[in-house]
Amino acid sequence: MLSQWVLMGALILVGVYLLKAKRSASQQAIRRLVILAALFLGALAVLFPNYTTVVASLLGIGRGTDLLLYAFVVFALFYVVHQYRRQLWQEKTITDLARALTLVRAAQDDQARENKTKR
């Protein structure tokens, strides 16, 4: 079916985009494993949509679409929390850099004043 090919192409493009991001080696390895697992499960859900209903019934969920919705909500919440933590880290880094820059500029201003008074 055409929709399966389109969805598989989208999954592959998302995977390639996400795997290109730079991180530390251990974070990047874990991230790649999680991404590959999610892409694999997504590909299975696209290629074999009846299996989502089978897995959902094994988990006590009525339909496969409900299972996919629940999984989406969980991953969306994970993403929101991840982005929030990342934003906090970036704000702390910017604050630290601004403080360091202010101290450097203050030291340069003090040195410039001393040089003017020595002349």
N, CA, C and O atoms as CSV, one atom per row, in Angstrom:
chain,resi,resn,atom,element,x,y,z
A,1,MET,N,N,0.848,-1.186,0.000
A,1,MET,CA,C,0.000,0.000,0.000
A,1,MET,C,C,0.893,1.249,0.000
A,1,MET,O,O,1.995,1.256,0.548
A,2,LEU,N,N,0.377,2.282,-0.627
A,2,LEU,CA,C,1.129,3.531,-0.752
A,2,LEU,C,C,1.349,4.189,0.609
A,2,LEU,O,O,2.421,4.736,0.867
A,3,SER,N,N,0.346,4.138,1.472
A,3,SER,CA,C,0.491,4.786,2.779
A,3,SER,C,C,1.614,4.153,3.595
A,3,SER,O,O,2.308,4.845,4.340
A,4,GLN,N,N,1.792,2.852,3.459
A,4,GLN,CA,C,2.877,2.186,4.186
A,4,GLN,C,C,4.239,2.667,3.694
A,4,GLN,O,O,5.147,2.879,4.497
A,5,TRP,N,N,4.387,2.840,2.388
A,5,TRP,CA,C,5.643,3.328,1.846
A,5,TRP,C,C,5.921,4.756,2.279
A,5,TRP,O,O,7.057,5.106,2.599
A,6,VAL,N,N,4.885,5.577,2.287
A,6,VAL,CA,C,5.058,6.971,2.718
A,6,VAL,C,C,5.454,7.020,4.188
A,6,VAL,O,O,6.368,7.754,4.562
A,7,LEU,N,N,4.776,6.247,5.016
A,7,LEU,CA,C,5.096,6.234,6.449
A,7,LEU,C,C,6.491,5.668,6.703
A,7,LEU,O,O,7.212,6.165,7.568
A,8,MET,N,N,6.878,4.629,5.952
A,8,MET,CA,C,8.229,4.078,6.120
A,8,MET,C,C,9.282,5.107,5.710
A,8,MET,O,O,10.309,5.242,6.374
A,9,GLY,N,N,9.033,5.825,4.633
A,9,GLY,CA,C,9.959,6.871,4.206
A,9,GLY,C,C,10.088,7.964,5.252
A,9,GLY,O,O,11.187,8.446,5.525
A,10,ALA,N,N,8.962,8.352,5.836
A,10,ALA,CA,C,8.982,9.373,6.883
A,10,ALA,C,C,9.770,8.888,8.094
A,10,ALA,O,O,10.548,9.645,8.674
A,11,LEU,N,N,9.573,7.641,8.474
A,11,LEU,CA,C,10.316,7.086,9.612
A,11,LEU,C,C,11.819,7.073,9.327
A,11,LEU,O,O,12.621,7.398,10.202
A,12,ILE,N,N,12.191,6.704,8.126
A,12,ILE,CA,C,13.612,6.673,7.772
A,12,ILE,C,C,14.210,8.082,7.797
A,12,ILE,O,O,15.316,8.281,8.300
A,13,LEU,N,N,13.477,9.056,7.252
A,13,LEU,CA,C,13.977,10.436,7.252
A,13,LEU,C,C,14.124,10.984,8.667
A,13,LEU,O,O,15.108,11.659,8.970
A,14,VAL,N,N,13.168,10.702,9.523
A,14,VAL,CA,C,13.251,11.148,10.919
A,14,VAL,C,C,14.445,10.496,11.604
A,14,VAL,O,O,15.177,11.152,12.345
A,15,GLY,N,N,14.638,9.207,11.358
A,15,GLY,CA,C,15.761,8.508,11.959
A,15,GLY,C,C,17.101,9.072,11.523
A,15,GLY,O,O,17.997,9.255,12.347
A,16,VAL,N,N,17.245,9.346,10.240
A,16,VAL,CA,C,18.494,9.924,9.733
A,16,VAL,C,C,18.732,11.292,10.341
A,16,VAL,O,O,19.853,11.612,10.738
A,17,TYR,N,N,17.688,12.100,10.416
A,17,TYR,CA,C,17.827,13.437,10.997
A,17,TYR,C,C,18.244,13.359,12.456
A,17,TYR,O,O,19.147,14.082,12.876
A,18,LEU,N,N,17.609,12.502,13.231
A,18,LEU,CA,C,17.907,12.411,14.656
A,18,LEU,C,C,19.272,11.796,14.920
A,18,LEU,O,O,19.925,12.159,15.899
A,19,LEU,N,N,19.713,10.891,14.086
A,19,LEU,CA,C,21.006,10.250,14.307
A,19,LEU,C,C,22.170,11.183,13.993
A,19,LEU,O,O,23.295,10.915,14.415
A,20,LYS,N,N,21.934,12.253,13.278
A,20,LYS,CA,C,23.008,13.176,12.925
A,20,LYS,C,C,23.333,14.162,14.048
A,20,LYS,O,O,24.353,14.847,13.972
A,21,ALA,N,N,22.509,14.256,15.077
A,21,ALA,CA,C,22.746,15.215,16.159
A,21,ALA,C,C,24.007,14.839,16.930
A,21,ALA,O,O,24.307,13.657,17.100
A,22,LYS,N,N,24.747,15.852,17.398
A,22,LYS,CA,C,26.002,15.620,18.112
A,22,LYS,C,C,25.757,15.604,19.619
A,22,LYS,O,O,25.074,16.477,20.154
A,23,ARG,N,N,26.306,14.631,20.281
A,23,ARG,CA,C,26.244,14.486,21.736
A,23,ARG,C,C,27.537,13.826,22.192
A,23,ARG,O,O,28.416,13.527,21.383
A,24,SER,N,N,27.641,13.600,23.511
A,24,SER,CA,C,28.781,12.831,23.999
A,24,SER,C,C,28.621,11.385,23.520
A,24,SER,O,O,27.533,10.974,23.117
A,25,ALA,N,N,29.684,10.643,23.565
A,25,ALA,CA,C,29.674,9.295,22.987
A,25,ALA,C,C,28.654,8.382,23.660
A,25,ALA,O,O,27.907,7.688,22.971
A,26,SER,N,N,28.608,8.370,24.982
A,26,SER,CA,C,27.672,7.473,25.673
A,26,SER,C,C,26.226,7.915,25.478
A,26,SER,O,O,25.347,7.083,25.254
A,27,GLN,N,N,25.976,9.215,25.560
A,27,GLN,CA,C,24.618,9.716,25.333
A,27,GLN,C,C,24.178,9.435,23.910
A,27,GLN,O,O,23.029,9.069,23.663
A,28,GLN,N,N,25.088,9.607,22.987
A,28,GLN,CA,C,24.753,9.404,21.588
A,28,GLN,C,C,24.458,7.926,21.318
A,28,GLN,O,O,23.551,7.610,20.548
A,29,ALA,N,N,25.207,7.028,21.937
A,29,ALA,CA,C,24.975,5.599,21.746
A,29,ALA,C,C,23.609,5.189,22.285
A,29,ALA,O,O,22.857,4.479,21.616
A,30,ILE,N,N,23.295,5.636,23.490
A,30,ILE,CA,C,21.993,5.313,24.087
A,30,ILE,C,C,20.873,5.916,23.255
A,30,ILE,O,O,19.861,5.263,23.000
A,31,ARG,N,N,21.052,7.143,22.840
A,31,ARG,CA,C,20.037,7.819,22.036
A,31,ARG,C,C,19.813,7.079,20.717
A,31,ARG,O,O,18.672,6.905,20.290
A,32,ARG,N,N,20.891,6.647,20.075
A,32,ARG,CA,C,20.761,5.921,18.817
A,32,ARG,C,C,20.049,4.594,19.009
A,32,ARG,O,O,19.236,4.204,18.172
A,33,LEU,N,N,20.341,3.893,20.098
A,33,LEU,CA,C,19.656,2.629,20.360
A,33,LEU,C,C,18.158,2.839,20.566
A,33,LEU,O,O,17.340,2.078,20.048
A,34,VAL,N,N,17.809,3.867,21.319
A,34,VAL,CA,C,16.386,4.166,21.553
A,34,VAL,C,C,15.711,4.563,20.246
A,34,VAL,O,O,14.590,4.135,19.968
A,35,ILE,N,N,16.385,5.374,19.451
A,35,ILE,CA,C,15.814,5.800,18.174
A,35,ILE,C,C,15.620,4.610,17.247
A,35,ILE,O,O,14.574,4.472,16.613
A,36,LEU,N,N,16.633,3.751,17.170
A,36,LEU,CA,C,16.517,2.581,16.302
A,36,LEU,C,C,15.403,1.647,16.763
A,36,LEU,O,O,14.679,1.090,15.937
A,37,ALA,N,N,15.261,1.472,18.074
A,37,ALA,CA,C,14.181,0.632,18.598
A,37,ALA,C,C,12.814,1.236,18.258
A,37,ALA,O,O,11.900,0.521,17.847
A,38,ALA,N,N,12.682,2.547,18.430
A,38,ALA,CA,C,11.420,3.204,18.109
A,38,ALA,C,C,11.113,3.120,16.615
A,38,ALA,O,O,9.971,2.884,16.222
A,39,LEU,N,N,12.141,3.314,15.785
A,39,LEU,CA,C,11.941,3.197,14.339
A,39,LEU,C,C,11.556,1.775,13.945
A,39,LEU,O,O,10.693,1.579,13.090
A,40,PHE,N,N,12.183,0.799,14.556
A,40,PHE,CA,C,11.861,-0.595,14.269
A,40,PHE,C,C,10.416,-0.901,14.657
A,40,PHE,O,O,9.674,-1.508,13.885
A,41,LEU,N,N,10.024,-0.478,15.856
A,41,LEU,CA,C,8.642,-0.708,16.292
A,41,LEU,C,C,7.651,0.057,15.420
A,41,LEU,O,O,6.572,-0.448,15.109
A,42,GLY,N,N,8.018,1.273,15.026
A,42,GLY,CA,C,7.157,2.038,14.127
A,42,GLY,C,C,7.003,1.373,12.775
A,42,GLY,O,O,5.913,1.351,12.202
A,43,ALA,N,N,8.112,0.823,12.263
A,43,ALA,CA,C,8.059,0.121,10.981
A,43,ALA,C,C,7.181,-1.122,11.085
A,43,ALA,O,O,6.410,-1.419,10.172
A,44,LEU,N,N,7.298,-1.849,12.197
A,44,LEU,CA,C,6.445,-3.017,12.396
A,44,LEU,C,C,4.977,-2.620,12.461
A,44,LEU,O,O,4.118,-3.306,11.908
A,45,ALA,N,N,4.689,-1.513,13.137
A,45,ALA,CA,C,3.303,-1.056,13.247
A,45,ALA,C,C,2.741,-0.640,11.887
A,45,ALA,O,O,1.555,-0.823,11.615
A,46,VAL,N,N,3.604,-0.080,11.035
A,46,VAL,CA,C,3.155,0.325,9.697
A,46,VAL,C,C,2.968,-0.891,8.797
A,46,VAL,O,O,1.968,-0.996,8.086
A,47,LEU,N,N,3.927,-1.804,8.830
A,47,LEU,CA,C,3.871,-2.960,7.934
A,47,LEU,C,C,2.851,-4.007,8.376
A,47,LEU,O,O,2.232,-4.670,7.544
A,48,PHE,N,N,2.681,-4.150,9.676
A,48,PHE,CA,C,1.766,-5.162,10.204
A,48,PHE,C,C,0.798,-4.519,11.198
A,48,PHE,O,O,0.922,-4.736,12.404
A,49,PRO,N,N,-0.160,-3.736,10.711
A,49,PRO,CA,C,-1.043,-3.012,11.627
A,49,PRO,C,C,-1.914,-3.927,12.494
A,49,PRO,O,O,-2.362,-3.509,13.562
A,50,ASN,N,N,-2.158,-5.147,12.062
A,50,ASN,CA,C,-2.976,-6.057,12.878
A,50,ASN,C,C,-2.255,-6.462,14.151
A,50,ASN,O,O,-2.890,-6.769,15.161
A,51,TYR,N,N,-0.919,-6.463,14.103
A,51,TYR,CA,C,-0.166,-6.848,15.292
A,51,TYR,C,C,-0.298,-5.823,16.420
A,51,TYR,O,O,-0.141,-6.168,17.591
A,52,THR,N,N,-0.584,-4.574,16.075
A,52,THR,CA,C,-0.793,-3.599,17.149
A,52,THR,C,C,-2.028,-3.959,17.968
A,52,THR,O,O,-2.057,-3.754,19.181
A,53,THR,N,N,-3.041,-4.492,17.305
A,53,THR,CA,C,-4.238,-4.924,18.028
A,53,THR,C,C,-3.928,-6.152,18.874
A,53,THR,O,O,-4.430,-6.280,19.991
A,54,VAL,N,N,-3.111,-7.049,18.353
A,54,VAL,CA,C,-2.728,-8.246,19.115
A,54,VAL,C,C,-1.942,-7.838,20.362
A,54,VAL,O,O,-2.227,-8.306,21.464
A,55,VAL,N,N,-0.956,-6.966,20.178
A,55,VAL,CA,C,-0.166,-6.501,21.324
A,55,VAL,C,C,-1.045,-5.739,22.303
A,55,VAL,O,O,-0.905,-5.891,23.517
A,56,ALA,N,N,-1.950,-4.920,21.782
A,56,ALA,CA,C,-2.849,-4.162,22.652
A,56,ALA,C,C,-3.715,-5.104,23.481
A,56,ALA,O,O,-3.912,-4.877,24.675
A,57,SER,N,N,-4.230,-6.154,22.859
A,57,SER,CA,C,-5.066,-7.084,23.625
A,57,SER,C,C,-4.246,-7.834,24.667
A,57,SER,O,O,-4.755,-8.155,25.740
A,58,LEU,N,N,-2.978,-8.116,24.360
A,58,LEU,CA,C,-2.109,-8.748,25.356
A,58,LEU,C,C,-1.871,-7.832,26.549
A,58,LEU,O,O,-1.700,-8.293,27.677
A,59,LEU,N,N,-1.863,-6.525,26.283
A,59,LEU,CA,C,-1.645,-5.550,27.357
A,59,LEU,C,C,-2.941,-5.103,28.021
A,59,LEU,O,O,-2.919,-4.294,28.948
A,60,GLY,N,N,-4.062,-5.624,27.554
A,60,GLY,CA,C,-5.346,-5.269,28.140
A,60,GLY,C,C,-5.932,-3.976,27.596
A,60,GLY,O,O,-6.772,-3.347,28.239
A,61,ILE,N,N,-5.489,-3.586,26.415
A,61,ILE,CA,C,-6.011,-2.393,25.757
A,61,ILE,C,C,-6.918,-2.870,24.636
A,61,ILE,O,O,-6.619,-3.856,23.962
A,62,GLY,N,N,-8.022,-2.170,24.438
A,62,GLY,CA,C,-9.032,-2.629,23.491
A,62,GLY,C,C,-8.582,-2.688,22.046
A,62,GLY,O,O,-8.788,-3.705,21.384
A,63,ARG,N,N,-7.968,-1.621,21.532
A,63,ARG,CA,C,-7.616,-1.565,20.111
A,63,ARG,C,C,-6.156,-1.176,19.942
A,63,ARG,O,O,-5.542,-0.585,20.830
A,64,GLY,N,N,-5.623,-1.520,18.791
A,64,GLY,CA,C,-4.247,-1.152,18.481
A,64,GLY,C,C,-4.067,0.346,18.365
A,64,GLY,O,O,-3.012,0.876,18.714
A,65,THR,N,N,-5.097,1.039,17.874
A,65,THR,CA,C,-4.999,2.496,17.763
A,65,THR,C,C,-4.913,3.146,19.129
A,65,THR,O,O,-4.222,4.150,19.306
A,66,ASP,N,N,-5.621,2.569,20.102
A,66,ASP,CA,C,-5.517,3.095,21.464
A,66,ASP,C,C,-4.103,2.901,22.017
A,66,ASP,O,O,-3.569,3.778,22.695
A,67,LEU,N,N,-3.506,1.748,21.722
A,67,LEU,CA,C,-2.135,1.481,22.147
A,67,LEU,C,C,-1.183,2.507,21.537
A,67,LEU,O,O,-0.310,3.036,22.225
A,68,LEU,N,N,-1.351,2.784,20.261
A,68,LEU,CA,C,-0.500,3.772,19.611
A,68,LEU,C,C,-0.713,5.160,20.202
A,68,LEU,O,O,0.243,5.918,20.365
A,69,LEU,N,N,-1.948,5.495,20.520
A,69,LEU,CA,C,-2.222,6.789,21.146
A,69,LEU,C,C,-1.548,6.884,22.508
A,69,LEU,O,O,-0.942,7.905,22.831
A,70,TYR,N,N,-1.650,5.838,23.300
A,70,TYR,CA,C,-1.011,5.843,24.613
A,70,TYR,C,C,0.503,5.954,24.488
A,70,TYR,O,O,1.141,6.698,25.233
A,71,ALA,N,N,1.070,5.218,23.553
A,71,ALA,CA,C,2.512,5.296,23.334
A,71,ALA,C,C,2.909,6.705,22.906
A,71,ALA,O,O,3.932,7.229,23.347
A,72,PHE,N,N,2.099,7.314,22.049
A,72,PHE,CA,C,2.392,8.678,21.617
A,72,PHE,C,C,2.363,9.642,22.793
A,72,PHE,O,O,3.241,10.497,22.915
A,73,VAL,N,N,1.378,9.517,23.645
A,73,VAL,CA,C,1.279,10.407,24.807
A,73,VAL,C,C,2.496,10.240,25.707
A,73,VAL,O,O,3.055,11.226,26.187
A,74,VAL,N,N,2.904,9.009,25.935
A,74,VAL,CA,C,4.063,8.755,26.795
A,74,VAL,C,C,5.325,9.364,26.183
A,74,VAL,O,O,6.089,10.037,26.875
A,75,PHE,N,N,5.542,9.130,24.899
A,75,PHE,CA,C,6.742,9.669,24.260
A,75,PHE,C,C,6.686,11.187,24.144
A,75,PHE,O,O,7.717,11.854,24.231
A,76,ALA,N,N,5.494,11.736,23.949
A,76,ALA,CA,C,5.365,13.198,23.906
A,76,ALA,C,C,5.701,13.802,25.263
A,76,ALA,O,O,6.379,14.827,25.338
A,77,LEU,N,N,5.236,13.179,26.322
A,77,LEU,CA,C,5.579,13.665,27.662
A,77,LEU,C,C,7.077,13.541,27.920
A,77,LEU,O,O,7.688,14.442,28.494
A,78,PHE,N,N,7.665,12.430,27.499
A,78,PHE,CA,C,9.114,12.263,27.640
A,78,PHE,C,C,9.842,13.372,26.891
A,78,PHE,O,O,10.808,13.940,27.400
A,79,TYR,N,N,9.387,13.674,25.705
A,79,TYR,CA,C,10.020,14.719,24.906
A,79,TYR,C,C,9.892,16.083,25.586
A,79,TYR,O,O,10.850,16.855,25.615
A,80,VAL,N,N,8.724,16.377,26.127
A,80,VAL,CA,C,8.513,17.660,26.806
A,80,VAL,C,C,9.429,17.776,28.017
A,80,VAL,O,O,10.041,18.822,28.239
A,81,VAL,N,N,9.524,16.716,28.792
A,81,VAL,CA,C,10.405,16.736,29.965
A,81,VAL,C,C,11.862,16.876,29.536
A,81,VAL,O,O,12.623,17.626,30.149
A,82,HIS,N,N,12.251,16.159,28.488
A,82,HIS,CA,C,13.617,16.254,27.984
A,82,HIS,C,C,13.927,17.676,27.526
A,82,HIS,O,O,14.989,18.215,27.838
A,83,GLN,N,N,13.017,18.273,26.797
A,83,GLN,CA,C,13.226,19.637,26.314
A,83,GLN,C,C,13.271,20.637,27.478
A,83,GLN,O,O,14.043,21.596,27.438
A,84,TYR,N,N,12.453,20.419,28.506
A,84,TYR,CA,C,12.462,21.294,29.677
A,84,TYR,C,C,13.812,21.219,30.379
A,84,TYR,O,O,14.393,22.245,30.735
A,85,ARG,N,N,14.314,19.986,30.579
A,85,ARG,CA,C,15.619,19.823,31.229
A,85,ARG,C,C,16.724,20.436,30.381
A,85,ARG,O,O,17.656,21.044,30.907
A,86,ARG,N,N,16.616,20.275,29.083
A,86,ARG,CA,C,17.616,20.848,28.189
A,86,ARG,C,C,17.584,22.373,28.252
A,86,ARG,O,O,18.633,23.018,28.246
A,87,GLN,N,N,16.390,22.946,28.311
A,87,GLN,CA,C,16.255,24.395,28.417
A,87,GLN,C,C,16.860,24.892,29.721
A,87,GLN,O,O,17.544,25.915,29.733
A,88,LEU,N,N,16.618,24.184,30.819
A,88,LEU,CA,C,17.219,24.575,32.096
A,88,LEU,C,C,18.740,24.541,32.018
A,88,LEU,O,O,19.410,25.446,32.514
A,89,TRP,N,N,19.291,23.491,31.391
A,89,TRP,CA,C,20.740,23.389,31.246
A,89,TRP,C,C,21.280,24.538,30.404
A,89,TRP,O,O,22.321,25.110,30.729
A,90,GLN,N,N,20.575,24.882,29.319
A,90,GLN,CA,C,21.016,25.981,28.470
A,90,GLN,C,C,20.951,27.314,29.215
A,90,GLN,O,O,21.847,28.146,29.074
A,91,GLU,N,N,19.906,27.520,29.997
A,91,GLU,CA,C,19.798,28.754,30.774
A,91,GLU,C,C,20.927,28.855,31.788
A,91,GLU,O,O,21.500,29.928,31.975
A,92,LYS,N,N,21.253,27.736,32.450
A,92,LYS,CA,C,22.356,27.745,33.413
A,92,LYS,C,C,23.674,28.040,32.704
A,92,LYS,O,O,24.488,28.812,33.209
A,93,THR,N,N,23.888,27.438,31.548
A,93,THR,CA,C,25.116,27.673,30.787
A,93,THR,C,C,25.216,29.129,30.357
A,93,THR,O,O,26.285,29.732,30.460
A,94,ILE,N,N,24.131,29.693,29.882
A,94,ILE,CA,C,24.138,31.097,29.466
A,94,ILE,C,C,24.405,32.007,30.654
A,94,ILE,O,O,25.151,32.979,30.535
A,95,THR,N,N,23.803,31.700,31.801
A,95,THR,CA,C,24.035,32.493,33.000
A,95,THR,C,C,25.502,32.421,33.423
A,95,THR,O,O,26.107,33.441,33.753
A,96,ASP,N,N,26.067,31.219,33.412
A,96,ASP,CA,C,27.482,31.064,33.776
A,96,ASP,C,C,28.386,31.828,32.807
A,96,ASP,O,O,29.343,32.480,33.226
A,97,LEU,N,N,28.080,31.746,31.522
A,97,LEU,CA,C,28.878,32.470,30.531
A,97,LEU,C,C,28.754,33.977,30.707
A,97,LEU,O,O,29.743,34.699,30.588
A,98,ALA,N,N,27.538,34.458,30.989
A,98,ALA,CA,C,27.340,35.896,31.196
A,98,ALA,C,C,28.107,36.373,32.426
A,98,ALA,O,O,28.702,37.450,32.405
A,99,ARG,N,N,28.097,35.588,33.484
A,99,ARG,CA,C,28.852,35.959,34.689
A,99,ARG,C,C,30.352,35.998,34.405
A,99,ARG,O,O,31.048,36.931,34.804
A,100,ALA,N,N,30.831,34.978,33.714
A,100,ALA,CA,C,32.257,34.938,33.396
A,100,ALA,C,C,32.647,36.102,32.498
A,100,ALA,O,O,33.701,36.706,32.695
A,101,LEU,N,N,31.822,36.420,31.527
A,101,LEU,CA,C,32.097,37.541,30.638
A,101,LEU,C,C,32.094,38.859,31.405
A,101,LEU,O,O,32.929,39.728,31.153
A,102,THR,N,N,31.178,39.006,32.320
A,102,THR,CA,C,31.119,40.216,33.129
A,102,THR,C,C,32.377,40.362,33.975
A,102,THR,O,O,32.930,41.457,34.079
A,103,LEU,N,N,32.830,39.275,34.574
A,103,LEU,CA,C,34.055,39.323,35.381
A,103,LEU,C,C,35.276,39.655,34.522
A,103,LEU,O,O,36.144,40.419,34.945
A,104,VAL,N,N,35.344,39.084,33.325
A,104,VAL,CA,C,36.469,39.379,32.431
A,104,VAL,C,C,36.446,40.845,32.026
A,104,VAL,O,O,37.481,41.511,32.036
A,105,ARG,N,N,35.286,41.339,31.676
A,105,ARG,CA,C,35.181,42.754,31.287
A,105,ARG,C,C,35.514,43.680,32.451
A,105,ARG,O,O,36.160,44.711,32.262
A,106,ALA,N,N,35.081,43.321,33.634
A,106,ALA,CA,C,35.392,44.138,34.802
A,106,ALA,C,C,36.899,44.153,35.055
A,106,ALA,O,O,37.471,45.195,35.378
A,107,ALA,N,N,37.526,43.009,34.908
A,107,ALA,CA,C,38.981,42.946,35.094
A,107,ALA,C,C,39.702,43.761,34.028
A,107,ALA,O,O,40.693,44.430,34.320
A,108,GLN,N,N,39.208,43.708,32.792
A,108,GLN,CA,C,39.814,44.501,31.721
A,108,GLN,C,C,39.626,45.992,31.979
A,108,GLN,O,O,40.541,46.783,31.749
A,109,ASP,N,N,38.447,46.379,32.454
A,109,ASP,CA,C,38.201,47.792,32.770
A,109,ASP,C,C,39.115,48.265,33.898
A,109,ASP,O,O,39.647,49.373,33.840
A,110,ASP,N,N,39.298,47.434,34.920
A,110,ASP,CA,C,40.202,47.784,36.026
A,110,ASP,C,C,41.636,47.929,35.525
A,110,ASP,O,O,42.346,48.853,35.923
A,111,GLN,N,N,42.050,47.037,34.672
A,111,GLN,CA,C,43.401,47.100,34.132
A,111,GLN,C,C,43.572,48.337,33.258
A,111,GLN,O,O,44.622,48.979,33.291
A,112,ALA,N,N,42.552,48.675,32.479
A,112,ALA,CA,C,42.628,49.876,31.636
A,112,ALA,C,C,42.713,51.131,32.505
A,112,ALA,O,O,43.441,52.065,32.170
A,113,ARG,N,N,41.983,51.160,33.604
A,113,ARG,CA,C,42.034,52.307,34.520
A,113,ARG,C,C,43.411,52.426,35.156
A,113,ARG,O,O,43.948,53.526,35.279
A,114,GLU,N,N,43.980,51.303,35.559
A,114,GLU,CA,C,45.318,51.324,36.150
A,114,GLU,C,C,46.352,51.819,35.151
A,114,GLU,O,O,47.255,52.574,35.513
A,115,ASN,N,N,46.227,51.404,33.913
A,115,ASN,CA,C,47.161,51.848,32.890
A,115,ASN,C,C,47.036,53.349,32.638
A,115,ASN,O,O,48.044,54.006,32.374
A,116,LYS,N,N,45.840,53.904,32.712
A,116,LYS,CA,C,45.631,55.336,32.506
A,116,LYS,C,C,46.218,56.142,33.668
A,116,LYS,O,O,46.787,57.215,33.468
A,117,THR,N,N,46.071,55.608,34.889
A,117,THR,CA,C,46.599,56.345,36.049
A,117,THR,C,C,48.112,56.278,36.100
A,117,THR,O,O,48.732,57.181,36.661
A,118,LYS,N,N,48.733,55.257,35.546
A,118,LYS,CA,C,50.190,55.137,35.536
A,118,LYS,C,C,50.805,56.111,34.539
A,118,LYS,O,O,51.966,56.487,34.703
A,119,ARG,N,N,50.091,56.522,33.541
A,119,ARG,CA,C,50.640,57.413,32.516
A,119,ARG,C,C,50.689,58.775,33.040
A,119,ARG,O,O,51.120,59.691,32.339
